[in-house]
Amino acid sequence: MKKKWLFGATAAVVLAGMAGVLATGVVRIPGLDIQAFASAGPGKKKDDKKDVTLEFAAREVVQPAMARLPTRVEFSGPLVAPSTAVVRAKTAGTLLNLVVGEGDRVAAGQVLGRIDLAELNSRVAERSAAVESARASVVQAERTHASNERLAAQQFISPIALENSRAALDTARATLRAAQAAVETARVGLRDGSLVAPIRGIVSKRHVVAGEKVAPEQPVLTIVDLARLELAGSVGTHEVSRLAAGMPVQVQVEGMDGVVAGRLARIAPAAEPGTRSIGVTIELPNAKETLRAGQYAIGRVTLADDAERLTLPLAAVGNTSGQDHVWVIESGQLARRAVQLGRRDEREGRVEVLSGVQPASQVLSARFDNLREGAKAIVVAGKVPPVASAAASTPALK
């Protein structure tokens, strides 16, 4: 009996609605605001964008802070070993042997190999014979001159003949001295037949092998001392005036996790031709020889800031058509403010703001899409809601 009553009540409502349609031509559905629907017009929705309030979490809004922004000057280049020596052949001959190879450690003064000096030995013997011949000529010239002096004293020869004998004696003596010098030169070459290490270090390259014919000044071995390395880099002419010899430098070497402490050793006195850069040299201690010549490295010099500056996070600054700007919340509304930037600190992620904001300004700390100037905005403390945007969909009709 109850079900029949419910069915009868529903039927009565339906019939009443049909009667209303027949009488007015409008269907009234409970819960729908007919006036709002009618004012929107056919196919339109009520625009409630201007009534949306954007909520930002406290961490999404920052105030400009006073801070010091140190400047970092960077330069890069390969590591080089300033104590590098090339062992060269001092004389021509055949390389008999080399007792070291690449990677071997050598000491200063150590004999590294020998050159066959058979040809030089023959040359020494030849020049020694020339010395003996010149000495005999000197003896003969001395006898002749002594005889001429006696004859001149008795006026048996003319003064010109005496002068000629004296000149011949001087010539013979000069020839003897030249022959003796030639012998000494050849004997020095004999001593140079032994290849000796000029410095301590490691053999980095062997240029010839045993049995090869070598010429004077031909490279045989290259020795590198890794106890001290240098980074050869360059900086711009606008930065070099802030650098000085002796400054500490942090060097990051490829293949190493940490940094190596170095020292700015030298600054070139002039810019390189055709560029606006000046060479700088960094000294790196390498007592344990963990670094190698040729590794690529980046050096960084930190220059302290002498004044505090009004700063913002780099992420808060946007750029449109070359104009830097930030979004601020003023009197509960969003506003876009053009700013003029100064010094940057990429490492800390902050930038100096010269104009456009005040220390008390509330600045959005990140870049949000579709923000609209004049939109209502509030900061919600202790809440991290999803950030609304000016392109948010229109709220549903109530």
C-alpha positions as a Python dict, from the first residue, in 0.01 Angstrom:
ca = {
    (1, 'M'): (0, 0, 0),
    (2, 'K'): (298, 232, 72),
    (3, 'K'): (455, 171, -272),
    (4, 'K'): (132, 256, -441),
    (5, 'W'): (118, 584, -251),
    (6, 'L'): (475, 682, -359),
    (7, 'F'): (396, 601, -718),
    (8, 'G'): (88, 811, -702),
    (9, 'A'): (277, 1109, -552),
    (10, 'T'): (547, 1095, -821),
    (11, 'A'): (290, 1082, -1093),
    (12, 'A'): (119, 1387, -945),
    (13, 'V'): (449, 1586, -956),
    (14, 'V'): (513, 1490, -1315),
    (15, 'L'): (163, 1587, -1415),
    (16, 'A'): (203, 1921, -1234),
    (17, 'G'): (528, 1987, -1420),
    (18, 'M'): (372, 1910, -1755),
    (19, 'A'): (93, 2145, -1670),
    (20, 'G'): (349, 2418, -1596),
    (21, 'V'): (521, 2363, -1931),
    (22, 'L'): (193, 2387, -2112),
    (23, 'A'): (108, 2706, -1924),
    (24, 'T'): (447, 2901, -1934),
    (25, 'G'): (680, 2715, -2171),
    (26, 'V'): (971, 2705, -1905),
    (27, 'V'): (1094, 2399, -1721),
    (28, 'R'): (1198, 2480, -1364),
    (29, 'I'): (1449, 2229, -1225),
    (30, 'P'): (1521, 2254, -852),
    (31, 'G'): (1882, 2368, -781),
    (32, 'L'): (1932, 2570, -1106),
    (33, 'D'): (1945, 2949, -1095),
    (34, 'I'): (1724, 3039, -1388),
    (35, 'Q'): (1805, 3410, -1367),
    (36, 'A'): (2179, 3344, -1391),
    (37, 'F'): (2126, 3100, -1673),
    (38, 'A'): (1907, 3342, -1864),
    (39, 'S'): (2150, 3636, -1819),
    (40, 'A'): (2438, 3428, -1957),
    (41, 'G'): (2247, 3377, -2278),
    (42, 'P'): (2235, 3068, -2496),
    (43, 'G'): (2568, 2879, -2511),
    (44, 'K'): (2742, 3111, -2257),
    (45, 'K'): (2872, 3063, -1907),
    (46, 'K'): (2893, 3314, -1633),
    (47, 'D'): (3256, 3458, -1618),
    (48, 'D'): (3373, 3426, -1262),
    (49, 'K'): (3751, 3455, -1334),
    (50, 'K'): (3774, 3792, -1169),
    (51, 'D'): (3634, 3644, -852),
    (52, 'V'): (3904, 3371, -826),
    (53, 'T'): (4155, 3433, -545),
    (54, 'L'): (4499, 3285, -605),
    (55, 'E'): (4646, 3124, -297),
    (56, 'F'): (5024, 3106, -252),
    (57, 'A'): (5206, 2914, 18),
    (58, 'A'): (5438, 3107, 247),
    (59, 'R'): (5741, 2938, 88),
    (60, 'E'): (5633, 3066, -253),
    (61, 'V'): (5661, 3431, -150),
    (62, 'V'): (5984, 3603, -49),
    (63, 'Q'): (6097, 3947, 49),
    (64, 'P'): (6414, 4109, -90),
    (65, 'A'): (6703, 4052, 151),
    (66, 'M'): (7031, 4233, 204),
    (67, 'A'): (7326, 4008, 125),
    (68, 'R'): (7681, 4015, -8),
    (69, 'L'): (7735, 3868, -353),
    (70, 'P'): (8094, 3751, -402),
    (71, 'T'): (8218, 3744, -760),
    (72, 'R'): (8376, 3429, -903),
    (73, 'V'): (8623, 3449, -1189),
    (74, 'E'): (8662, 3123, -1379),
    (75, 'F'): (8922, 3008, -1629),
    (76, 'S'): (9006, 2669, -1769),
    (77, 'G'): (9282, 2490, -1951),
    (78, 'P'): (9512, 2187, -1942),
    (79, 'L'): (9755, 2108, -1664),
    (80, 'V'): (10119, 2141, -1769),
    (81, 'A'): (10443, 2035, -1600),
    (82, 'P'): (10685, 2330, -1599),
    (83, 'S'): (10974, 2102, -1501),
    (84, 'T'): (10995, 1911, -1827),
    (85, 'A'): (11332, 1825, -1982),
    (86, 'V'): (11417, 1677, -2321),
    (87, 'V'): (11732, 1464, -2331),
    (88, 'R'): (11903, 1526, -2667),
    (89, 'A'): (12194, 1365, -2841),
    (90, 'K'): (12493, 1597, -2821),
    (91, 'T'): (12681, 1425, -3102),
    (92, 'A'): (12614, 1209, -3405),
    (93, 'G'): (12634, 834, -3373),
    (94, 'T'): (12444, 510, -3332),
    (95, 'L'): (12234, 468, -3017),
    (96, 'L'): (12374, 159, -2851),
    (97, 'N'): (12117, 118, -2574),
    (98, 'L'): (11855, 283, -2351),
    (99, 'V'): (11822, 151, -1998),
    (100, 'V'): (11484, 319, -1928),
    (101, 'G'): (11143, 323, -2092),
    (102, 'E'): (10823, 523, -2073),
    (103, 'G'): (10688, 543, -1719),
    (104, 'D'): (11023, 468, -1550),
    (105, 'R'): (11135, 696, -1270),
    (106, 'V'): (11484, 847, -1304),
    (107, 'A'): (11714, 1052, -1082),
    (108, 'A'): (11914, 1359, -1177),
    (109, 'G'): (12253, 1258, -1316),
    (110, 'Q'): (12150, 899, -1391),
    (111, 'V'): (12298, 746, -1709),
    (112, 'L'): (12008, 661, -1940),
    (113, 'G'): (12190, 522, -2245),
    (114, 'R'): (12499, 535, -2463),
    (115, 'I'): (12583, 637, -2818),
    (116, 'D'): (12846, 458, -3027),
    (117, 'L'): (13122, 714, -3085),
    (118, 'A'): (13358, 519, -3309),
    (119, 'E'): (13354, 799, -3566),
    (120, 'L'): (13419, 1057, -3297),
    (121, 'N'): (13711, 854, -3163),
    (122, 'S'): (13867, 862, -3508),
    (123, 'R'): (13812, 1236, -3521),
    (124, 'V'): (13983, 1280, -3184),
    (125, 'A'): (14282, 1081, -3305),
    (126, 'E'): (14299, 1286, -3624),
    (127, 'R'): (14291, 1614, -3437),
    (128, 'S'): (14549, 1491, -3188),
    (129, 'A'): (14784, 1422, -3480),
    (130, 'A'): (14718, 1774, -3606),
    (131, 'V'): (14824, 1905, -3266),
    (132, 'E'): (15151, 1717, -3287),
    (133, 'S'): (15211, 1853, -3636),
    (134, 'A'): (15141, 2208, -3520),
    (135, 'R'): (15373, 2163, -3224),
    (136, 'A'): (15655, 2052, -3455),
    (137, 'S'): (15594, 2354, -3675),
    (138, 'V'): (15621, 2579, -3371),
    (139, 'V'): (15955, 2423, -3273),
    (140, 'Q'): (16090, 2472, -3625),
    (141, 'A'): (15965, 2833, -3636),
    (142, 'E'): (16128, 2906, -3300),
    (143, 'R'): (16464, 2774, -3425),
    (144, 'T'): (16445, 2972, -3745),
    (145, 'H'): (16355, 3289, -3562),
    (146, 'A'): (16638, 3245, -3309),
    (147, 'S'): (16886, 3201, -3594),
    (148, 'N'): (16756, 3509, -3770),
    (149, 'E'): (16793, 3712, -3452),
    (150, 'R'): (17165, 3622, -3434),
    (151, 'L'): (17215, 3705, -3801),
    (152, 'A'): (17032, 4034, -3763),
    (153, 'A'): (17254, 4122, -3468),
    (154, 'Q'): (17556, 4077, -3700),
    (155, 'Q'): (17370, 4270, -3974),
    (156, 'F'): (17381, 3971, -4210),
    (157, 'I'): (17003, 3996, -4278),
    (158, 'S'): (16769, 4290, -4308),
    (159, 'P'): (16518, 4394, -4036),
    (160, 'I'): (16232, 4292, -4270),
    (161, 'A'): (16357, 3934, -4284),
    (162, 'L'): (16363, 3926, -3904),
    (163, 'E'): (16004, 4051, -3884),
    (164, 'N'): (15893, 3784, -4134),
    (165, 'S'): (16043, 3509, -3918),
    (166, 'R'): (15873, 3648, -3610),
    (167, 'A'): (15536, 3650, -3795),
    (168, 'A'): (15588, 3291, -3903),
    (169, 'L'): (15655, 3194, -3541),
    (170, 'D'): (15335, 3364, -3424),
    (171, 'T'): (15136, 3189, -3697),
    (172, 'A'): (15274, 2850, -3596),
    (173, 'R'): (15184, 2909, -3232),
    (174, 'A'): (14826, 3015, -3326),
    (175, 'T'): (14787, 2702, -3538),
    (176, 'L'): (14892, 2492, -3240),
    (177, 'R'): (14636, 2654, -3013),
    (178, 'A'): (14358, 2599, -3272),
    (179, 'A'): (14450, 2233, -3304),
    (180, 'Q'): (14447, 2190, -2926),
    (181, 'A'): (14100, 2352, -2904),
    (182, 'A'): (13970, 2117, -3174),
    (183, 'V'): (14095, 1819, -2975),
    (184, 'E'): (13923, 1942, -2659),
    (185, 'T'): (13597, 1988, -2852),
    (186, 'A'): (13615, 1633, -2979),
    (187, 'R'): (13688, 1500, -2631),
    (188, 'V'): (13380, 1684, -2495),
    (189, 'G'): (13180, 1498, -2758),
    (190, 'L'): (13320, 1174, -2622),
    (191, 'R'): (13185, 1261, -2279),
    (192, 'D'): (12847, 1340, -2438),
    (193, 'G'): (12827, 986, -2564),
    (194, 'S'): (12656, 901, -2235),
    (195, 'L'): (12294, 1020, -2210),
    (196, 'V'): (12244, 1165, -1860),
    (197, 'A'): (11915, 1271, -1694),
    (198, 'P'): (11925, 1647, -1621),
    (199, 'I'): (11637, 1634, -1366),
    (200, 'R'): (11450, 1383, -1152),
    (201, 'G'): (11113, 1269, -1277),
    (202, 'I'): (10932, 1017, -1492),
    (203, 'V'): (11012, 926, -1852),
    (204, 'S'): (10704, 1039, -2045),
    (205, 'K'): (10819, 962, -2399),
    (206, 'R'): (11096, 776, -2579),
    (207, 'H'): (11166, 928, -2919),
    (208, 'V'): (11416, 672, -3057),
    (209, 'V'): (11507, 308, -3002),
    (210, 'A'): (11840, 132, -2972),
    (211, 'G'): (12018, 88, -3303),
    (212, 'E'): (11896, 411, -3460),
    (213, 'K'): (12135, 667, -3597),
    (214, 'V'): (12100, 996, -3410),
    (215, 'A'): (12206, 1344, -3509),
    (216, 'P'): (12328, 1627, -3284),
    (217, 'E'): (12042, 1786, -3083),
    (218, 'Q'): (11797, 1510, -3181),
    (219, 'P'): (11544, 1434, -2897),
    (220, 'V'): (11596, 1096, -2735),
    (221, 'L'): (11385, 1102, -2414),
    (222, 'T'): (11139, 1339, -2243),
    (223, 'I'): (11139, 1353, -1863),
    (224, 'V'): (10856, 1514, -1662),
    (225, 'D'): (10866, 1616, -1296),
    (226, 'L'): (10509, 1598, -1158),
    (227, 'A'): (10588, 1740, -814),
    (228, 'R'): (10449, 2078, -928),
    (229, 'L'): (10195, 2142, -1201),
    (230, 'E'): (10049, 2456, -1353),
    (231, 'L'): (9712, 2547, -1500),
    (232, 'A'): (9747, 2776, -1800),
    (233, 'G'): (9420, 2968, -1852),
    (234, 'S'): (9297, 3309, -1961),
    (235, 'V'): (9057, 3575, -1830),
    (236, 'G'): (8887, 3871, -1990),
    (237, 'T'): (9047, 4212, -1985),
    (238, 'H'): (8752, 4344, -1779),
    (239, 'E'): (8825, 4092, -1500),
    (240, 'V'): (9203, 4092, -1479),
    (241, 'S'): (9220, 4420, -1282),
    (242, 'R'): (9055, 4244, -985),
    (243, 'L'): (9314, 3965, -977),
    (244, 'A'): (9657, 3969, -813),
    (245, 'A'): (9942, 3724, -785),
    (246, 'G'): (9922, 3511, -472),
    (247, 'M'): (9542, 3480, -460),
    (248, 'P'): (9408, 3136, -360),
    (249, 'V'): (9239, 2941, -638),
    (250, 'Q'): (9005, 2643, -617),
    (251, 'V'): (9076, 2404, -903),
    (252, 'Q'): (8842, 2130, -1022),
    (253, 'V'): (9032, 1865, -1218),
    (254, 'E'): (8851, 1626, -1449),
    (255, 'G'): (8821, 1282, -1298),
    (256, 'M'): (8845, 1406, -938),
    (257, 'D'): (8554, 1454, -699),
    (258, 'G'): (8704, 1721, -475),
    (259, 'V'): (8882, 2047, -547),
    (260, 'V'): (9255, 2117, -533),
    (261, 'A'): (9390, 2429, -364),
    (262, 'G'): (9617, 2629, -590),
    (263, 'R'): (9776, 2973, -606),
    (264, 'L'): (9763, 3241, -872),
    (265, 'A'): (10132, 3255, -969),
    (266, 'R'): (10157, 3483, -1273),
    (267, 'I'): (9947, 3718, -1484),
    (268, 'A'): (10056, 3797, -1839),
    (269, 'P'): (10152, 4163, -1893),
    (270, 'A'): (9956, 4196, -2220),
    (271, 'A'): (9649, 4053, -2390),
    (272, 'E'): (9691, 3782, -2650),
    (273, 'P'): (9693, 3915, -3008),
    (274, 'G'): (9350, 3915, -3168),
    (275, 'T'): (9164, 3843, -2842),
    (276, 'R'): (9044, 4028, -2535),
    (277, 'S'): (9191, 3775, -2293),
    (278, 'I'): (9500, 3774, -2075),
    (279, 'G'): (9686, 3460, -1974),
    (280, 'V'): (9707, 3354, -1610),
    (281, 'T'): (9908, 3073, -1451),
    (282, 'I'): (9800, 2874, -1145),
    (283, 'E'): (10046, 2668, -941),
    (284, 'L'): (9926, 2333, -806),
    (285, 'P'): (10128, 2131, -552),
    (286, 'N'): (10134, 1764, -649),
    (287, 'A'): (10369, 1596, -403),
    (288, 'K'): (10181, 1265, -421),
    (289, 'E'): (10169, 1285, -803),
    (290, 'T'): (9796, 1213, -814),
    (291, 'L'): (9754, 1465, -1097),
    (292, 'R'): (9892, 1424, -1447),
    (293, 'A'): (10005, 1671, -1708),
    (294, 'G'): (9744, 1721, -1980),
    (295, 'Q'): (9437, 1683, -1756),
    (296, 'Y'): (9169, 1947, -1815),
    (297, 'A'): (9092, 2168, -1515),
    (298, 'I'): (8875, 2466, -1418),
    (299, 'G'): (9007, 2729, -1178),
    (300, 'R'): (8785, 2958, -970),
    (301, 'V'): (8890, 3271, -784),
    (302, 'T'): (8636, 3408, -532),
    (303, 'L'): (8638, 3786, -490),
    (304, 'A'): (8467, 3906, -172),
    (305, 'D'): (8191, 4168, -194),
    (306, 'D'): (8264, 4489, -7),
    (307, 'A'): (7899, 4594, 37),
    (308, 'E'): (7557, 4449, 115),
    (309, 'R'): (7306, 4453, -169),
    (310, 'L'): (6928, 4412, -204),
    (311, 'T'): (6889, 4064, -354),
    (312, 'L'): (6626, 3820, -477),
    (313, 'P'): (6640, 3454, -585),
    (314, 'L'): (6725, 3415, -952),
    (315, 'A'): (6415, 3199, -995),
    (316, 'A'): (6191, 3492, -903),
    (317, 'V'): (6303, 3701, -1201),
    (318, 'G'): (6145, 3653, -1541),
    (319, 'N'): (6227, 3811, -1873),
    (320, 'T'): (5990, 3915, -2147),
    (321, 'S'): (6113, 4082, -2464),
    (322, 'G'): (6444, 4163, -2298),
    (323, 'Q'): (6284, 4325, -1991),
    (324, 'D'): (6345, 4168, -1649),
    (325, 'H'): (6045, 4161, -1419),
    (326, 'V'): (5900, 4009, -1101),
    (327, 'W'): (5548, 3945, -974),
    (328, 'V'): (5453, 4102, -642),
    (329, 'I'): (5147, 4093, -418),
    (330, 'E'): (5028, 4441, -331),
    (331, 'S'): (4703, 4515, -147),
    (332, 'G'): (4579, 4163, -213),
    (333, 'Q'): (4638, 4182, -590),
    (334, 'L'): (4906, 4064, -829),
    (335, 'A'): (5125, 4324, -1000),
    (336, 'R'): (5412, 4289, -1243),
    (337, 'R'): (5709, 4513, -1174),
    (338, 'A'): (5998, 4582, -1408),
    (339, 'V'): (6333, 4551, -1228),
    (340, 'Q'): (6689, 4651, -1300),
    (341, 'L'): (6943, 4385, -1207),
    (342, 'G'): (7305, 4414, -1096),
    (343, 'R'): (7558, 4160, -975),
    (344, 'R'): (7474, 3789, -990),
    (345, 'D'): (7584, 3494, -780),
    (346, 'E'): (7509, 3187, -986),
    (347, 'R'): (7638, 2952, -720),
    (348, 'E'): (7401, 3080, -450),
    (349, 'G'): (7122, 3151, -700),
    (350, 'R'): (7073, 3518, -610),
    (351, 'V'): (7079, 3844, -802),
    (352, 'E'): (7110, 4209, -701),
    (353, 'V'): (6803, 4426, -765),
    (354, 'L'): (6889, 4788, -828),
    (355, 'S'): (6533, 4916, -874),
    (356, 'G'): (6173, 4797, -902),
    (357, 'V'): (6108, 4651, -556),
    (358, 'Q'): (6139, 4755, -194),
    (359, 'P'): (6268, 4558, 106),
    (360, 'A'): (5908, 4504, 224),
    (361, 'S'): (5776, 4385, -113),
    (362, 'Q'): (5614, 4042, -132),
    (363, 'V'): (5767, 3878, -439),
    (364, 'L'): (5672, 3541, -588),
    (365, 'S'): (5981, 3324, -547),
    (366, 'A'): (5925, 3124, -866),
    (367, 'R'): (5785, 3176, -1214),
    (368, 'F'): (5416, 3083, -1255),
    (369, 'D'): (5232, 3055, -1584),
    (370, 'N'): (4926, 3254, -1686),
    (371, 'L'): (4942, 3512, -1410),
    (372, 'R'): (4718, 3813, -1465),
    (373, 'E'): (4790, 4159, -1333),
    (374, 'G'): (4519, 4273, -1094),
    (375, 'A'): (4414, 3921, -999),
    (376, 'K'): (4331, 3869, -633),
    (377, 'A'): (4608, 3688, -441),
    (378, 'I'): (4673, 3597, -80),
    (379, 'V'): (4948, 3420, 110),
    (380, 'V'): (4827, 3115, 302),
    (381, 'A'): (5047, 3036, 601),
    (382, 'G'): (5103, 2672, 690),
    (383, 'K'): (4923, 2547, 381),
    (384, 'V'): (5063, 2424, 55),
    (385, 'P'): (4771, 2432, -190),
    (386, 'P'): (4805, 2385, -564),
    (387, 'V'): (4872, 2731, -710),
    (388, 'A'): (4577, 2864, -910),
    (389, 'S'): (4643, 3053, -1232),
    (390, 'A'): (4466, 3311, -1439),
    (391, 'A'): (4385, 3040, -1693),
    (392, 'A'): (4197, 2826, -1440),
    (393, 'S'): (3865, 2689, -1561),
    (394, 'T'): (3546, 2876, -1476),
    (395, 'P'): (3388, 2743, -1154),
    (396, 'A'): (3070, 2538, -1191),
    (397, 'L'): (2736, 2713, -1161),
    (398, 'K'): (2558, 2675, -838),
}
